[in-house]
Amino acid sequence: MPAADKARELSTWISEEGPDADIDLALSAAPYFALSESDSHAILDQVATSIKPWCKVARRIGMSAHDVDVYATAIGVDG
């Protein structure tokens, strides 16, 4: 959800720390999912690489600059 609509939080908590959508919190919970530190960082890198061009795709499909700015707060990655 864009930040204007709702605070960035997870609907399914990944740890006992709360619902905050936070990379450090996700990494600290990795052992609960049988992920090593190196595996969790590799997954994080793969996801970041995959979603990095989202902004260009959004513009290509006709999203307005305003909507791109709004959804950037939900995606958390600048295009």
C-alpha positions in Angstrom: 0.0 0.0 0.0 1.2 3.5 -0.7 2.4 5.3 2.4 -0.4 7.9 2.0 -3.0 5.0 2.4 -1.4 3.0 5.2 1.9 2.6 7.1 4.2 0.1 5.7 3.5 -3.0 7.7 3.1 -6.7 7.0 -0.3 -8.4 7.2 1.6 -11.6 8.3 4.2 -11.0 10.9 7.5 -12.6 10.2 8.8 -12.3 13.8 7.7 -11.4 17.3 9.0 -7.8 16.8 5.8 -6.6 15.1 4.3 -6.0 11.6 6.8 -3.4 10.4 8.0 -3.9 6.8 11.7 -3.6 7.5 14.6 -5.3 5.8 16.7 -5.6 9.0 13.7 -7.2 10.8 13.3 -9.7 7.9 17.0 -10.5 7.9 16.9 -11.1 11.7 14.0 -13.6 11.2 15.8 -15.6 8.5 16.9 -18.4 10.9 13.2 -19.1 11.7 12.9 -20.0 8.0 16.0 -22.1 7.9 17.9 -19.5 5.9 21.6 -18.8 6.6 22.8 -15.2 6.6 24.4 -15.6 3.2 21.2 -17.2 1.7 19.0 -14.5 3.1 21.3 -11.7 1.6 21.3 -13.5 -1.7 17.5 -13.7 -1.8 17.3 -10.0 -0.9 19.7 -9.1 -3.7 17.7 -11.2 -6.2 14.4 -9.5 -5.2 16.0 -6.0 -5.3 17.5 -6.7 -8.7 14.1 -8.0 -10.0 12.0 -5.1 -8.9 14.6 -2.3 -9.6 13.2 -1.5 -13.1 9.6 -1.3 -11.9 9.5 2.4 -12.5 10.5 2.1 -16.1 7.8 -0.6 -16.6 5.2 1.6 -14.9 6.0 4.5 -17.2 6.0 2.3 -20.3 2.5 1.0 -19.5 1.2 4.6 -19.0 1.3 5.2 -15.3 1.4 8.9 -14.5 4.4 10.5 -12.8 2.3 11.2 -9.8 1.1 7.6 -9.5 4.7 6.4 -9.9 5.7 8.6 -7.0 2.8 7.4 -4.9 3.5 3.7 -5.5 7.3 4.2 -4.9 6.4 4.5 -1.2 4.7 1.1 -1.4 7.4 -0.7 -3.4 10.3 0.9 -1.5 12.7 0.9 -4.5 13.4 3.8 -6.7 13.3 3.1 -10.4 
